[in-house]
Amino acid sequence: MARHALINKQNVRRFILEYAGRSRSHKYTQVGASVYDQIELAIRERCRKIVNQQPSAGRTIK
């Protein structure tokens, strides 16, 4: 199965830097590649968990 990115790195970067600017005294200017990997893995795991929690009947994942 092909792995497609689930996150938009530009939006993630913008959010992280804005949040860090509001909540931390140090001014951050970059987001490391490992952060994107961590977020991507967390989203994939959460998606798997949602699918596995669904009943076997029905057509819609809720």
DRENPA-3360 file (N, C-alpha, C; in nm, 2 decimals, always signed):
BEGIN
1 = MARHALIN = +0.08/-0.12/+0.00/+0.00/+0.00/+0.00/+0.09/+0.12/+0.00 ~ +0.06/+0.22/-0.08/+0.13/+0.34/-0.09/+0.11/+0.43/+0.03 ~ +0.21/+0.49/+0.08/+0.20/+0.58/+0.20/+0.19/+0.72/+0.15 ~ +0.08/+0.78/+0.17/+0.05/+0.92/+0.14/+0.05/+1.00/+0.27 ~ +0.11/+1.12/+0.26/+0.11/+1.21/+0.38/-0.03/+1.25/+0.41 ~ -0.06/+1.24/+0.54/-0.19/+1.28/+0.59/-0.19/+1.42/+0.64 ~ -0.07/+1.48/+0.66/-0.07/+1.61/+0.72/-0.02/+1.71/+0.61 ~ -0.06/+1.84/+0.63/-0.01/+1.94/+0.55/+0.10/+2.01/+0.63;
9 = KQNVRRFI = +0.23/+1.99/+0.59/+0.34/+2.03/+0.67/+0.34/+2.18/+0.68 ~ +0.30/+2.26/+0.59/+0.30/+2.40/+0.60/+0.20/+2.45/+0.71 ~ +0.09/+2.39/+0.71/-0.01/+2.43/+0.82/+0.04/+2.38/+0.95 ~ +0.10/+2.26/+0.96/+0.15/+2.21/+1.09/+0.26/+2.30/+1.14 ~ +0.35/+2.34/+1.05/+0.46/+2.43/+1.09/+0.41/+2.56/+1.14 ~ +0.31/+2.62/+1.07/+0.25/+2.75/+1.10/+0.19/+2.74/+1.24 ~ +0.11/+2.63/+1.27/+0.05/+2.61/+1.40/+0.15/+2.60/+1.51 ~ +0.25/+2.51/+1.49/+0.35/+2.49/+1.59/+0.42/+2.62/+1.63;
17 = LEYAGRSR = +0.47/+2.69/+1.53/+0.54/+2.81/+1.55/+0.46/+2.92/+1.62 ~ +0.33/+2.93/+1.58/+0.24/+3.03/+1.64/+0.22/+2.99/+1.78 ~ +0.19/+2.86/+1.81/+0.16/+2.82/+1.95/+0.29/+2.84/+2.03 ~ +0.40/+2.80/+1.98/+0.53/+2.82/+2.06/+0.55/+2.96/+2.09 ~ +0.52/+3.05/+1.99/+0.54/+3.19/+2.01/+0.45/+3.25/+2.12 ~ +0.33/+3.19/+2.14/+0.24/+3.24/+2.24/+0.27/+3.18/+2.38 ~ +0.32/+3.06/+2.38/+0.33/+2.99/+2.51/+0.47/+2.97/+2.56 ~ +0.57/+3.01/+2.48/+0.71/+3.00/+2.52/+0.78/+3.13/+2.51;
25 = SHKYTQVG = +0.88/+3.15/+2.60/+0.95/+3.28/+2.60/+1.06/+3.28/+2.49 ~ +1.11/+3.17/+2.45/+1.21/+3.15/+2.35/+1.14/+3.16/+2.21 ~ +1.20/+3.23/+2.11/+1.14/+3.24/+1.98/+1.20/+3.13/+1.89 ~ +1.11/+3.04/+1.85/+1.14/+2.93/+1.76/+1.12/+2.98/+1.62 ~ +1.20/+2.93/+1.53/+1.19/+2.97/+1.39/+1.18/+2.85/+1.29 ~ +1.21/+2.73/+1.35/+1.21/+2.61/+1.26/+1.14/+2.49/+1.33 ~ +1.09/+2.40/+1.25/+1.04/+2.28/+1.30/+1.11/+2.16/+1.23 ~ +1.17/+2.07/+1.31/+1.25/+1.96/+1.27/+1.16/+1.86/+1.19;
33 = ASVYDQIE = +1.23/+1.78/+1.10/+1.16/+1.68/+1.03/+1.10/+1.57/+1.12 ~ +1.17/+1.54/+1.23/+1.12/+1.44/+1.32/+0.99/+1.47/+1.38 ~ +0.96/+1.60/+1.39/+0.83/+1.65/+1.45/+0.72/+1.61/+1.35 ~ +0.74/+1.63/+1.22/+0.64/+1.59/+1.12/+0.62/+1.44/+1.12 ~ +0.72/+1.36/+1.14/+0.71/+1.22/+1.14/+0.63/+1.17/+1.27 ~ +0.66/+1.24/+1.38/+0.58/+1.20/+1.50/+0.43/+1.23/+1.49 ~ +0.40/+1.35/+1.43/+0.26/+1.38/+1.41/+0.19/+1.29/+1.31 ~ +0.26/+1.26/+1.20/+0.21/+1.17/+1.10/+0.18/+1.03/+1.16;
41 = LAIRERCR = +0.27/+0.98/+1.24/+0.25/+0.85/+1.30/+0.13/+0.85/+1.40 ~ +0.12/+0.96/+1.48/+0.01/+0.97/+1.57/-0.12/+0.98/+1.50 ~ -0.13/+1.05/+1.39/-0.26/+1.06/+1.31/-0.29/+0.92/+1.25 ~ -0.19/+0.85/+1.20/-0.22/+0.72/+1.14/-0.27/+0.62/+1.25 ~ -0.21/+0.63/+1.37/-0.25/+0.54/+1.47/-0.39/+0.57/+1.52 ~ -0.42/+0.70/+1.53/-0.56/+0.74/+1.57/-0.66/+0.70/+1.47 ~ -0.63/+0.71/+1.34/-0.72/+0.66/+1.23/-0.74/+0.51/+1.24 ~ -0.64/+0.44/+1.27/-0.65/+0.29/+1.29/-0.74/+0.26/+1.40;
49 = KIVNQQPS = -0.72/+0.33/+1.51/-0.80/+0.31/+1.63/-0.95/+0.34/+1.61 ~ -0.98/+0.45/+1.54/-1.12/+0.48/+1.50/-1.18/+0.37/+1.42 ~ -1.11/+0.32/+1.32/-1.16/+0.22/+1.23/-1.19/+0.09/+1.31 ~ -1.09/+0.05/+1.39/-1.11/-0.07/+1.47/-1.22/-0.07/+1.57 ~ -1.26/+0.05/+1.61/-1.37/+0.06/+1.71/-1.50/+0.06/+1.65 ~ -1.51/+0.06/+1.52/-1.64/+0.06/+1.45/-1.71/-0.08/+1.45 ~ -1.84/-0.08/+1.46/-1.91/-0.21/+1.45/-1.89/-0.27/+1.31 ~ -1.91/-0.40/+1.30/-1.89/-0.47/+1.17/-2.00/-0.44/+1.07;
57 = AGRTIK = -2.11/-0.39/+1.12/-2.23/-0.36/+1.03/-2.23/-0.21/+1.00 ~ -2.28/-0.17/+0.88/-2.29/-0.03/+0.85/-2.19/+0.01/+0.74 ~ -2.22/+0.13/+0.69/-2.13/+0.18/+0.58/-2.05/+0.30/+0.62 ~ -2.09/+0.37/+0.73/-2.03/+0.49/+0.76/-1.94/+0.48/+0.89 ~ -1.82/+0.53/+0.88/-1.73/+0.53/+0.99/-1.77/+0.66/+1.07 ~ -1.81/+0.64/+1.20/-1.85/+0.75/+1.28/-1.76/+0.77/+1.39;
% end
